[in-house]
């Protein structure tokens, strides 16, 4: 069964039903709600817009929510999608505690929504996509085994895709390190994925030795490839202006900035199939070491310039290979080194990158 433009509007009573669980039905809808009405009906539109306003009043992010309602109410061409799948998508979106951050994206092939996570420092973000088609009725796990990150070819796909998008940043990067696989980060990511919860792991669960790692999450209703998930993270860059930040308030770009963080050169990922989840059954986790999205530096995830300008003798097709195995514990370690020198016990202990990697990128 396919959905006509009129049938789309028959799905929207669910919005009032769900919202009215915590709020009385909006008076603007009294006497005006007619599921069979065409979307051009002024009273129909006023009613739904009022329901949208109810959602906005529950929202702490009105710009994001308003964008979503604008797309829903003004979209001229509606995708043809099975009714039950749309109902499930709308219900899942509106019944979550993330309703304040709801953002709809209407495309020719599917109805998607993105739920941005609470900003953490360094930012840890997740992306949720409801992708069609949904699962087979028999509950099989189509294509899941092929994405297991214990497979060398999957590890290569993940690393190569990250390096591909890191090479393609705009403006170009002069100090972008080439990524490589990290089996310990992958083990941490897999352990967390196996828990099947849509939230971030603790900082201790993202440690590799003494090094702190960042984390990107993606949860989907369909087993898309790792390249697809990574591309979705990277595509947030379309809403990011270098040195200025997101193009609009409350737009999520932290997946992008972590993927292209210049010094995050080790990546490990895991995926889990979560059969108890209602529809978002595929959980992707990638951890990045060292962590990106550092406080005060998130507007410039790399230095712009000619590729490899910071590493002319250590360059692989636009990416630097002179990595540093040490980390600084303080952001002003370079200043501490110049002022007190690496002979100082405090500097020597807490500024190992500054003291040992003067000709490397960190």
Residue pairs with C-beta under 8 A, 6 or more apart in sequence:
1 82
1 83
2 80
2 81
2 82
3 11
3 78
3 79
3 80
3 81
3 82
3 83
3 86
4 78
5 38
5 39
5 78
6 36
6 38
6 39
7 83
8 39
8 78
8 86
9 35
9 37
9 38
9 39
9 44
9 48
10 35
10 36
11 83
11 86
11 87
11 90
12 35
12 48
12 51
13 33
13 35
14 87
14 90
14 91
14 94
15 48
15 51
15 55
15 90
15 94
16 25
16 26
16 29
16 33
16 51
18 91
18 94
18 95
19 51
19 54
19 55
19 58
19 94
22 58
23 54
23 58
26 47
26 50
26 51
26 53
26 54
28 46
28 47
28 50
29 47
29 50
29 51
32 43
32 44
32 46
32 47
33 44
33 47
34 41
34 44
37 43
37 44
38 44
39 45
39 73
45 73
48 73
49 69
49 73
52 65
52 66
52 69
52 72
52 73
55 65
55 69
55 99
55 102
56 62
56 65
56 66
56 69
58 99
58 100
59 65
59 99
59 100
59 101
60 100
61 100
61 101
61 250
63 248
63 249
63 250
64 101
64 102
64 103
64 116
64 250
64 251
65 100
65 101
65 102
65 103
67 103
67 248
68 102
68 103
68 104
68 113
69 104
71 104
71 105
71 106
72 104
72 106
75 106
77 108
78 106
79 106
79 107
79 108
79 109
79 110
79 111
81 110
81 111
81 132
82 132
85 111
85 132
85 133
85 134
86 111
88 134
88 278
88 279
89 111
89 113
89 130
89 279
92 130
92 278
92 279
92 280
93 99
93 102
93 104
93 113
93 115
93 130
94 102
96 115
98 115
101 115
101 116
101 250
102 113
102 115
103 113
103 114
103 115
103 116
104 111
104 112
104 113
105 111
105 112
105 113
105 114
109 132
110 130
110 131
110 132
111 130
111 132
112 129
112 130
112 131
113 128
113 129
113 130
114 127
114 128
114 129
114 252
115 126
115 128
116 125
116 126
116 250
116 252
117 124
117 125
117 126
117 199
117 200
117 217
119 125
119 254
120 200
121 293
121 295
122 214
122 291
122 292
122 293
122 294
122 295
123 214
123 254
123 257
123 258
123 293
123 298
124 200
124 214
124 215
124 216
124 217
124 254
124 293
125 216
125 217
125 252
125 254
125 255
125 258
126 198
126 199
126 200
126 216
126 217
126 218
126 219
127 216
127 217
127 218
127 219
127 229
127 232
127 233
127 252
127 255
128 198
128 218
128 219
128 220
128 280
129 218
129 219
129 220
129 221
129 232
130 220
130 221
130 279
130 280
131 220
131 221
131 222
131 224
132 221
132 222
133 222
134 221
134 222
134 279
135 142
135 221
135 222
135 279
135 281
136 142
139 275
141 223
141 273
142 223
143 223
144 223
144 271
144 273
144 282
146 154
147 154
147 223
147 225
147 226
147 271
148 154
148 271
149 155
149 158
149 186
149 189
149 190
149 226
149 268
149 269
149 270
149 271
154 226
155 181
155 186
157 225
157 226
157 227
158 181
158 226
158 230
158 267
158 269
158 286
159 179
159 180
159 181
159 267
161 226
161 227
161 230
161 231
162 179
162 230
162 259
162 267
163 178
163 179
163 319
165 230
165 231
165 234
165 259
165 260
166 173
166 176
166 178
166 179
166 259
166 260
166 319
167 176
167 307
167 317
167 318
167 319
169 176
169 237
169 260
169 302
170 237
170 242
171 242
171 304
171 305
172 304
172 305
172 306
172 307
172 318
173 260
173 262
173 302
173 303
173 304
173 305
173 307
174 302
174 303
174 304
174 305
174 306
174 307
174 308
174 309
174 310
175 262
175 302
175 303
175 305
175 309
175 310
175 311
175 320
175 361
176 260
176 262
176 302
176 307
176 318
176 319
176 320
177 262
177 263
177 264
177 265
177 319
177 320
177 321
177 323
177 361
178 265
178 316
178 319
178 320
178 321
179 264
179 265
179 266
179 267
180 265
180 266
180 267
181 266
181 267
181 268
182 208
182 266
182 267
182 268
182 287
182 289
183 268
184 208
184 209
184 268
185 208
185 213
185 266
185 267
185 268
185 287
185 288
185 289
186 268
186 269
186 270
186 287
187 268
187 270
188 201
188 205
188 206
188 207
188 208
188 213
188 268
188 287
189 215
189 268
189 269
189 270
189 285
189 286
189 287
190 269
190 270
190 271
190 272
190 285
191 205
191 270
192 201
192 205
192 215
192 270
192 285
193 270
193 271
193 272
193 283
193 284
193 285
194 270
194 272
195 272
196 272
196 274
196 276
196 277
196 283
198 217
198 219
198 280
198 283
200 215
200 217
201 215
201 285
203 212
206 212
206 213
206 214
206 215
206 287
206 291
207 213
208 266
208 289
210 327
211 289
211 290
211 327
212 289
212 290
212 291
213 287
213 288
213 289
213 290
213 291
214 258
214 261
214 264
214 287
214 288
214 289
214 290
214 291
214 292
214 293
215 258
215 285
215 286
215 287
215 288
216 233
216 255
216 258
216 259
216 285
216 286
216 288
217 283
217 284
217 285
218 229
218 232
218 233
218 283
218 284
219 280
219 282
219 283
219 284
220 229
220 280
220 281
220 282
220 284
221 279
221 280
221 281
221 282
222 282
223 282
224 282
226 269
226 271
226 284
229 284
230 259
230 286
232 255
233 255
233 256
233 258
233 259
234 255
234 256
234 259
234 260
235 256
236 251
236 252
236 253
236 254
236 255
236 256
237 253
237 256
237 260
239 246
239 247
239 248
239 251
239 252
239 253
240 246
240 247
240 253
240 256
240 257
241 247
242 299
242 300
242 304
243 299
243 300
244 299
245 253
245 298
245 299
246 252
246 253
254 293
254 298
257 292
257 293
257 298
257 301
258 264
258 288
258 292
258 293
258 301
259 288
260 301
260 302
261 288
261 291
261 292
261 293
261 301
261 302
262 301
262 302
262 303
262 361
263 290
263 292
263 361
263 362
264 288
264 289
264 290
264 291
264 292
265 289
265 323
266 288
266 289
266 290
267 286
267 287
267 288
267 289
268 286
268 287
268 289
269 284
269 285
269 286
269 287
270 284
270 285
271 282
271 283
271 284
271 285
272 282
272 283
273 281
273 282
273 283
274 280
274 281
274 282
274 283
275 281
290 327
292 301
293 301
294 331
296 331
303 310
307 315
307 318
307 319
308 314
308 315
308 318
308 319
308 320
310 320
310 361
311 320
311 321
311 322
311 361
313 322
314 320
314 321
314 322
315 321
320 361
322 359
322 360
322 361
323 360
323 361
323 362
324 353
324 356
324 357
324 360
324 361
324 362
326 352
326 353
326 355
326 356
326 357
326 362
327 352
327 353
327 362
328 350
328 351
328 352
328 353
328 354
328 362
329 350
329 351
330 336
330 350
330 351
333 347
333 350
333 351
333 353
333 354
334 351
334 354
336 344
336 346
336 347
336 350
336 351
336 354
337 347
337 351
337 354
337 355
340 346
340 347
341 347
342 348
342 351
342 354
342 355
347 354
347 355
348 355
353 362
